[in-house]
Amino acid sequence: MIMGHDDIVSRMSLRTDIALRLVRGSFDKRFRYARLTRIPVVGKAMGHVFFGGDNMIVLPKEDVFIHKASRTIDLNIPVLPENIVLPSHVIDHFIDRSEYIFLMDKCICRDSNHCHHYPTDIGCIFLGRGANRMPRDRGRLVGKEEAKEHMRKGREVGLVNLIGRDKIDSVVFATGHSSELLSICSCCPCCCLWKMVPDLSPAISNTLTRMPGLEVQVVEGRCIGCGLCIERSICYVQAMSLIDGKIRIDDALCKGCARCVEFCRQDAIRLEIKDPRFIEESIKRIESLVDTTGR
C-alpha cells in the first residue's frame, strides 16, 4: 500500500503530537531522567538517540554588551562600546542565509512548566530543510525580518538565545536528519530544558557550550559575598557558589549567558572577550553542524 502525501503528513503530525504530550507530561521529572544519563549504558544510549552530534552555543545577554560594556566587559582590544558587534549577529547571519524559517507559536518548555515570569508565545525558530518539515499546527513559515523581530522581542524581555544543532528537536518533530535543522531558542532561567546540565553526564552536558573566545570571571577584590547571584537563581546551570565569603564560578559548568554580570550590583563579575573573532568562530562552528541554506 502506497501512502499519499496527506497520509504521511497526518502520521508525522500524530507522532509529533504524541511526542509533545510525553514531553509535557514528564517535564517536571526531567532532572530525574537527566541523572539516569550518568549510568554508563543508559547514558550512552540516550546520548546517541537524543544528543548525537549536537552542539548548542549560548549567546550572552546583549544588554550586558549594550548597557555595561564600558564598565564590565574587558575587550582586550581598543574598540568603543557603540562599535561592538553583538552576539545576535550570529542569529541574523543564519536567518539571512536560510531558505526556510519556521516560527513556533509557543515555547514548549515554558508552556510545559506553566511559566508565570516570561511569555510563552515567544517560541523557538528553526532554520534549514528540516524547518520546512515542521508540523504546521505548531507554527508557521515566516520571512527574515519577522524572524529577526521575534528574536529581538525575546531579548527585550530578558530571554537568552541558544543556537545550534539540537537533535532532540529533529526527533520530537520528525524533521529528518539533525544536520538539516538549526534550532534557535529563547530561554528563561526558570524553565529552560538545559537546567538539567548539572544532572546530565558530562558527555551530554558538554554539548551546550559558551561562545568560543568568551569567559565569565569574578573580579578579585570586588565581590562582597552578598550572595544575590545565588539567592535569585540567576545561574540556571548552578555554576556559581559562595566559598569563604566570595563567589566562585565553575568554569566547566558556566555557559557564558552573562546573567550574573547583569545582576551583580558590585560589578564583581565580568564577561571577558579573549578572542575578538568570537562571532566568526561561532558562525564557523555552527556552519559545520547544520546546512541552513535549504539547497
Sine and cosine of phi, psi and omega as CSV:
sin_phi,cos_phi,sin_psi,cos_psi,sin_omega,cos_omega
0.00,0.00,0.79,-0.61,0.00,-1.00
-0.99,-0.17,0.83,-0.55,-0.01,-1.00
-0.99,0.12,0.62,-0.78,0.09,-1.00
-0.99,0.17,0.14,-0.99,-0.03,-1.00
-0.86,0.52,-0.68,0.73,-0.02,-1.00
-0.90,0.44,-0.59,0.81,0.03,-1.00
-0.91,0.41,-0.66,0.75,0.01,-1.00
-0.90,0.44,-0.72,0.70,0.01,-1.00
-0.87,0.49,-0.66,0.75,0.00,-1.00
-0.89,0.46,-0.68,0.73,0.00,-1.00
-0.92,0.40,-0.65,0.76,0.01,-1.00
-0.91,0.42,-0.63,0.78,0.01,-1.00
-0.91,0.41,-0.64,0.77,0.02,-1.00
-0.91,0.42,-0.67,0.75,0.02,-1.00
-0.88,0.48,-0.70,0.72,0.01,-1.00
-0.90,0.44,-0.66,0.75,0.00,-1.00
-0.87,0.49,-0.68,0.74,0.02,-1.00
-0.91,0.42,-0.68,0.73,0.00,-1.00
-0.88,0.47,-0.67,0.74,-0.01,-1.00
-0.93,0.37,-0.58,0.82,0.06,-1.00
-0.90,0.44,-0.64,0.77,0.05,-1.00
-0.90,0.43,-0.66,0.75,0.02,-1.00
-0.88,0.48,-0.75,0.66,-0.02,-1.00
-0.90,0.43,-0.65,0.76,-0.04,-1.00
-0.94,0.34,-0.42,0.91,-0.05,-1.00
-0.93,-0.37,0.13,0.99,-0.12,-0.99
-0.87,0.49,-0.63,0.78,-0.02,-1.00
-0.96,0.27,-0.12,0.99,0.03,-1.00
-0.96,-0.26,0.15,0.99,-0.12,-0.99
-0.89,0.46,-0.51,0.86,0.01,-1.00
-0.94,0.34,-0.59,0.81,0.05,-1.00
-0.91,0.42,-0.69,0.72,0.03,-1.00
-0.91,0.41,-0.60,0.80,0.00,-1.00
-0.88,0.48,-0.62,0.78,-0.01,-1.00
-0.92,0.40,-0.40,0.92,0.05,-1.00
-0.91,0.42,-0.43,0.90,-0.02,-1.00
-0.93,0.38,-0.22,0.97,0.05,-1.00
-0.99,0.14,-0.15,0.99,0.15,-0.99
-0.99,0.13,0.89,-0.45,-0.18,-0.98
-0.71,0.70,-0.81,0.59,-0.08,-1.00
-0.92,0.40,-0.71,0.70,0.00,-1.00
-0.90,0.43,-0.71,0.71,-0.01,-1.00
-0.88,0.48,-0.64,0.77,0.01,-1.00
-0.90,0.43,-0.66,0.75,0.00,-1.00
-0.92,0.38,-0.73,0.69,-0.01,-1.00
-0.91,0.42,-0.61,0.79,0.02,-1.00
-0.89,0.46,-0.65,0.76,0.00,-1.00
-0.93,0.37,-0.69,0.72,-0.08,-1.00
-0.95,0.30,-0.68,0.74,-0.16,-0.99
-0.94,-0.33,-0.32,0.95,-0.12,-0.99
-0.75,-0.66,0.07,1.00,-0.07,-1.00
-0.86,0.52,0.82,-0.57,0.02,-1.00
0.98,0.21,0.18,0.98,-0.08,-1.00
-0.98,0.20,0.43,-0.90,0.21,-0.98
-0.31,-0.95,0.95,-0.31,0.04,-1.00
-0.95,-0.32,0.77,-0.64,-0.01,-1.00
-0.97,-0.24,0.76,-0.64,0.05,-1.00
-1.00,0.03,0.80,-0.59,0.05,-1.00
-1.00,-0.08,0.79,-0.62,-0.02,-1.00
-0.91,0.42,0.41,-0.91,-0.02,-1.00
-0.86,0.50,0.74,-0.67,-0.11,-0.99
-0.96,0.27,-0.43,0.90,0.01,-1.00
-0.92,0.39,-0.34,0.94,0.12,-0.99
-0.91,0.42,-0.67,0.74,0.02,-1.00
-0.94,0.34,-0.68,0.73,-0.14,-0.99
-0.98,0.22,-0.75,0.67,-0.15,-0.99
-1.00,-0.08,-0.37,0.93,-0.08,-1.00
-0.85,-0.53,0.18,0.98,-0.10,-0.99
-0.83,0.56,-0.69,0.72,-0.08,-1.00
-0.93,0.37,-0.36,0.93,-0.05,-1.00
-0.95,-0.33,-0.54,0.84,-0.19,-0.98
-0.88,-0.48,0.02,1.00,0.03,-1.00
-0.89,-0.46,0.85,-0.52,0.06,-1.00
-1.00,-0.05,0.97,-0.25,-0.10,-0.99
-0.99,0.17,-0.41,0.91,-0.06,-1.00
0.89,0.46,0.15,0.99,0.04,-1.00
-0.60,-0.80,0.54,-0.84,-0.07,-1.00
-0.97,0.24,0.98,0.22,0.01,-1.00
-0.81,-0.58,0.73,-0.69,0.05,-1.00
-0.96,0.27,0.52,-0.85,-0.04,-1.00
-0.79,0.61,-0.63,0.78,-0.06,-1.00
-0.93,0.36,-0.22,0.98,0.00,-1.00
-0.98,-0.19,0.08,1.00,-0.02,-1.00
-0.93,0.37,0.72,-0.69,0.10,-0.99
-0.98,0.18,0.84,-0.54,-0.11,-0.99
-0.99,0.15,0.47,-0.88,0.02,-1.00
-0.83,0.55,-0.50,0.87,-0.02,-1.00
-0.90,0.44,-0.24,0.97,0.07,-1.00
-0.86,0.51,-0.53,0.85,0.03,-1.00
-0.89,0.45,-0.71,0.70,0.01,-1.00
-0.90,0.44,-0.74,0.68,-0.01,-1.00
-0.86,0.51,-0.61,0.79,0.00,-1.00
-0.85,0.53,-0.73,0.68,-0.05,-1.00
-0.98,0.22,-0.54,0.84,0.10,-1.00
-0.89,0.46,-0.68,0.73,-0.03,-1.00
-0.89,0.45,-0.50,0.87,-0.09,-1.00
-0.98,-0.21,0.03,1.00,-0.07,-1.00
-1.00,0.00,0.69,-0.72,0.05,-1.00
-0.96,0.28,-0.62,0.78,-0.05,-1.00
-0.84,-0.55,0.70,-0.71,0.02,-1.00
-0.73,-0.68,0.89,-0.45,-0.02,-1.00
-0.93,-0.36,0.80,-0.60,-0.03,-1.00
-0.96,-0.28,0.88,-0.48,0.05,-1.00
-0.95,0.32,0.61,-0.80,-0.05,-1.00
-0.98,0.19,-0.22,0.98,0.08,-1.00
-0.35,-0.94,0.33,-0.94,0.05,-1.00
-0.99,0.13,0.86,-0.51,-0.02,-1.00
-0.89,0.45,-0.65,0.76,-0.04,-1.00
-0.90,0.43,-0.77,0.64,-0.02,-1.00
-0.92,0.38,-0.58,0.82,0.03,-1.00
-0.92,0.39,-0.68,0.74,-0.01,-1.00
-0.93,0.37,-0.52,0.85,-0.05,-1.00
-1.00,-0.05,0.03,1.00,-0.01,-1.00
0.80,0.60,0.79,0.61,-0.07,-1.00
-0.89,0.46,0.71,-0.70,0.04,-1.00
-0.93,-0.37,0.05,1.00,-0.10,-0.99
-0.95,-0.32,-0.44,0.90,-0.05,-1.00
-0.71,-0.71,0.49,-0.87,-0.05,-1.00
-0.91,0.43,0.68,-0.74,0.03,-1.00
-1.00,0.09,-0.25,0.97,-0.06,-1.00
-1.00,0.08,0.10,0.99,0.12,-0.99
-0.98,-0.19,1.00,-0.02,-0.08,-1.00
-1.00,-0.06,-0.01,-1.00,0.01,-1.00
-0.94,0.34,0.31,-0.95,0.15,-0.99
-0.87,-0.49,0.65,-0.76,0.02,-1.00
-0.85,-0.53,0.64,-0.77,-0.02,-1.00
-0.83,-0.56,0.32,-0.95,0.07,-1.00
0.99,-0.15,-0.01,-1.00,-0.03,-1.00
-0.86,0.51,-0.59,0.81,0.01,-1.00
-0.89,0.46,-0.49,0.87,0.01,-1.00
-0.89,0.45,-0.51,0.86,0.00,-1.00
-0.97,0.26,-0.18,0.98,0.03,-1.00
-0.97,-0.23,0.06,1.00,0.02,-1.00
-0.90,0.43,0.60,-0.80,0.00,-1.00
-0.90,0.44,0.81,-0.59,-0.11,-0.99
-0.94,0.35,-0.23,0.97,0.06,-1.00
-0.99,0.12,0.04,1.00,0.02,-1.00
-0.94,-0.34,-0.03,1.00,-0.02,-1.00
0.26,-0.97,-0.46,-0.89,-0.07,-1.00
-0.37,-0.93,0.36,-0.93,0.11,-0.99
-0.97,0.24,0.68,-0.73,-0.04,-1.00
-0.74,-0.67,0.20,-0.98,0.06,-1.00
-0.99,0.10,0.13,-0.99,-0.09,-1.00
-0.90,0.43,-0.69,0.73,-0.05,-1.00
-0.93,0.37,-0.63,0.78,0.04,-1.00
-0.90,0.43,-0.63,0.78,0.02,-1.00
-0.90,0.44,-0.70,0.72,0.01,-1.00
-0.90,0.43,-0.64,0.77,0.02,-1.00
-0.91,0.41,-0.62,0.78,0.04,-1.00
-0.88,0.48,-0.70,0.72,0.01,-1.00
-0.92,0.38,-0.61,0.79,0.02,-1.00
-0.89,0.45,-0.67,0.75,0.02,-1.00
-0.87,0.49,-0.63,0.78,0.03,-1.00
-0.89,0.45,-0.68,0.73,0.01,-1.00
-0.92,0.40,-0.56,0.83,-0.02,-1.00
-0.90,0.43,-0.52,0.85,0.00,-1.00
-1.00,-0.06,0.15,0.99,0.12,-0.99
0.99,-0.15,0.19,0.98,0.01,-1.00
-0.99,0.15,0.48,-0.88,0.00,-1.00
-0.95,-0.31,0.68,-0.73,-0.05,-1.00
-1.00,-0.02,0.66,-0.75,0.16,-0.99
-0.86,-0.51,0.64,-0.77,-0.01,-1.00
-0.62,-0.79,0.66,-0.75,0.05,-1.00
0.44,-0.90,-0.32,-0.95,-0.01,-1.00
-1.00,-0.07,0.88,-0.47,-0.07,-1.00
-0.79,-0.61,1.00,-0.08,-0.16,-0.99
-0.85,0.53,-0.53,0.84,-0.04,-1.00
-0.86,0.51,-0.50,0.87,0.04,-1.00
-0.93,0.37,-0.69,0.73,0.00,-1.00
-0.93,0.36,-0.46,0.89,0.04,-1.00
-0.96,0.26,-0.77,0.64,-0.04,-1.00
-0.89,0.46,-0.68,0.73,-0.08,-1.00
-1.00,-0.09,0.04,1.00,0.08,-1.00
0.79,0.62,0.80,0.61,-0.08,-1.00
-0.99,-0.15,0.10,1.00,-0.03,-1.00
0.98,-0.20,-0.34,-0.94,-0.05,-1.00
-0.89,0.46,0.63,-0.78,-0.07,-1.00
-0.91,0.41,-0.29,0.96,0.04,-1.00
-0.96,0.28,-0.09,1.00,0.00,-1.00
-0.95,-0.31,0.16,0.99,-0.02,-1.00
-0.70,-0.71,0.88,-0.47,0.07,-1.00
-0.98,-0.21,0.83,-0.56,-0.02,-1.00
-0.99,-0.15,0.70,-0.71,0.11,-0.99
-0.79,-0.61,0.94,-0.33,-0.07,-1.00
-0.98,-0.20,0.43,-0.90,0.13,-0.99
-0.86,-0.51,0.98,-0.18,-0.22,-0.97
-0.96,-0.27,0.59,-0.81,0.11,-0.99
-0.97,-0.24,0.35,-0.94,-0.05,-1.00
-0.96,0.28,-0.25,0.97,-0.08,-1.00
-0.99,-0.10,-0.43,0.90,-0.14,-0.99
-0.85,-0.53,-0.14,0.99,-0.09,-1.00
-0.81,0.58,0.72,-0.70,0.04,-1.00
-0.84,0.54,-0.53,0.85,-0.06,-1.00
-0.97,0.22,0.09,1.00,0.20,-0.98
-0.88,0.47,-0.21,0.98,0.03,-1.00
-0.96,0.29,-0.17,0.99,-0.12,-0.99
-0.73,0.68,-0.75,0.66,-0.01,-1.00
-0.89,0.45,-0.36,0.93,-0.04,-1.00
-1.00,-0.09,-0.33,0.94,-0.04,-1.00
-0.97,0.24,0.36,-0.93,0.13,-0.99
-0.90,0.44,0.52,-0.86,0.02,-1.00
-0.81,0.58,-0.60,0.80,-0.03,-1.00
-0.87,0.50,-0.57,0.82,0.00,-1.00
-1.00,0.05,-0.71,0.71,-0.03,-1.00
-0.89,0.46,-0.46,0.89,-0.01,-1.00
-0.97,0.24,-0.07,1.00,0.10,-1.00
-0.98,0.21,-0.21,0.98,0.13,-0.99
-0.98,-0.19,0.87,-0.49,-0.17,-0.99
-0.78,-0.63,0.31,-0.95,0.17,-0.99
-0.96,0.29,0.30,-0.95,0.18,-0.98
-0.88,0.47,0.72,-0.70,0.00,-1.00
-0.87,0.49,0.71,-0.71,0.02,-1.00
1.00,-0.04,0.07,1.00,0.01,-1.00
-0.91,-0.41,0.56,-0.83,0.10,-0.99
-0.62,-0.78,0.57,-0.82,0.11,-0.99
-0.95,-0.32,0.82,-0.57,-0.09,-1.00
-0.71,-0.70,0.47,-0.88,0.10,-0.99
-1.00,0.03,0.75,-0.66,0.00,-1.00
-0.99,0.15,0.88,-0.48,-0.03,-1.00
-0.85,0.53,0.77,-0.64,0.06,-1.00
1.00,-0.05,-0.23,0.97,-0.03,-1.00
-1.00,-0.09,-0.54,0.84,-0.05,-1.00
-0.93,0.37,0.77,-0.63,0.02,-1.00
-0.96,-0.26,0.10,1.00,0.05,-1.00
0.94,0.34,0.51,0.86,-0.03,-1.00
-0.93,0.36,-0.44,0.90,0.03,-1.00
0.97,0.23,0.16,0.99,-0.03,-1.00
-0.86,0.51,-0.63,0.78,-0.05,-1.00
-0.93,0.36,-0.34,0.94,0.04,-1.00
-1.00,-0.07,-0.69,0.72,-0.05,-1.00
-0.87,0.50,-0.58,0.82,-0.05,-1.00
-1.00,0.00,0.12,0.99,0.03,-1.00
0.79,0.61,0.66,0.75,-0.02,-1.00
-0.92,0.40,-0.61,0.79,-0.02,-1.00
-1.00,0.04,0.95,-0.32,-0.09,-1.00
-0.98,0.22,-0.16,0.99,0.06,-1.00
-0.95,-0.31,0.17,0.99,0.08,-1.00
0.83,0.56,0.70,0.72,-0.01,-1.00
-1.00,0.04,-0.03,1.00,-0.08,-1.00
-0.92,-0.39,0.61,-0.79,0.05,-1.00
-0.56,-0.83,0.40,-0.92,0.01,-1.00
-0.97,-0.24,0.92,-0.39,-0.04,-1.00
-0.82,-0.58,0.84,-0.54,-0.01,-1.00
0.81,0.59,0.64,0.77,0.07,-1.00
0.97,0.22,0.18,0.98,0.00,-1.00
-0.74,-0.67,0.54,-0.84,0.05,-1.00
-0.97,0.24,0.70,-0.71,0.09,-1.00
-0.84,-0.55,0.62,-0.78,-0.01,-1.00
-0.92,-0.40,0.81,-0.58,0.06,-1.00
-0.98,0.19,0.96,-0.27,-0.08,-1.00
-0.89,0.46,-0.48,0.88,0.00,-1.00
-0.94,0.33,-0.47,0.88,0.00,-1.00
-1.00,-0.06,-0.54,0.84,-0.09,-1.00
-0.85,0.53,0.76,-0.65,0.00,-1.00
-0.95,-0.30,0.08,1.00,0.13,-0.99
0.96,0.28,0.46,0.89,0.00,-1.00
-0.95,0.33,-0.40,0.92,0.07,-1.00
0.95,0.30,0.27,0.96,0.10,-1.00
-0.87,0.49,-0.63,0.77,-0.02,-1.00
-0.91,0.42,-0.57,0.82,0.04,-1.00
-0.89,0.46,-0.67,0.75,-0.03,-1.00
-0.92,0.39,-0.64,0.76,-0.14,-0.99
-1.00,-0.02,-0.23,0.97,-0.02,-1.00
-0.94,0.33,0.89,-0.45,-0.05,-1.00
-0.97,0.25,-0.26,0.96,-0.02,-1.00
-0.99,-0.14,0.06,1.00,-0.10,-0.99
0.78,0.63,0.65,0.76,-0.06,-1.00
-1.00,-0.02,-0.06,1.00,0.00,-1.00
-0.81,-0.59,0.73,-0.68,-0.06,-1.00
-0.79,-0.61,0.56,-0.83,0.15,-0.99
-0.99,-0.11,0.91,-0.42,-0.06,-1.00
-0.96,-0.28,0.74,-0.67,0.04,-1.00
-1.00,-0.10,0.98,-0.21,-0.03,-1.00
-0.99,0.16,-0.41,0.91,-0.02,-1.00
-0.74,-0.68,0.93,-0.36,-0.02,-1.00
-0.89,0.46,-0.15,0.99,0.03,-1.00
-1.00,-0.06,0.38,0.93,-0.10,-0.99
-0.86,0.50,-0.54,0.84,0.04,-1.00
-0.93,0.37,-0.76,0.65,-0.02,-1.00
-0.88,0.47,-0.65,0.76,-0.01,-1.00
-0.92,0.39,-0.60,0.80,0.04,-1.00
-0.91,0.42,-0.71,0.71,0.01,-1.00
-0.88,0.47,-0.68,0.73,-0.01,-1.00
-0.88,0.47,-0.67,0.74,-0.02,-1.00
-0.91,0.42,-0.70,0.71,-0.04,-1.00
-0.93,0.37,-0.62,0.78,0.00,-1.00
-0.88,0.47,-0.46,0.89,0.01,-1.00
-0.98,0.22,-0.22,0.98,-0.08,-1.00
-0.99,-0.17,-0.64,0.77,-0.13,-0.99
-0.68,-0.73,0.69,-0.72,0.13,-0.99
-1.00,-0.07,0.94,-0.35,-0.06,-1.00
-0.99,-0.12,-0.07,1.00,-0.10,-1.00
-0.93,0.36,-0.47,0.88,0.01,-1.00
0.99,0.17,0.10,0.99,-0.03,-1.00
-1.00,0.05,0.00,0.00,0.00,0.00
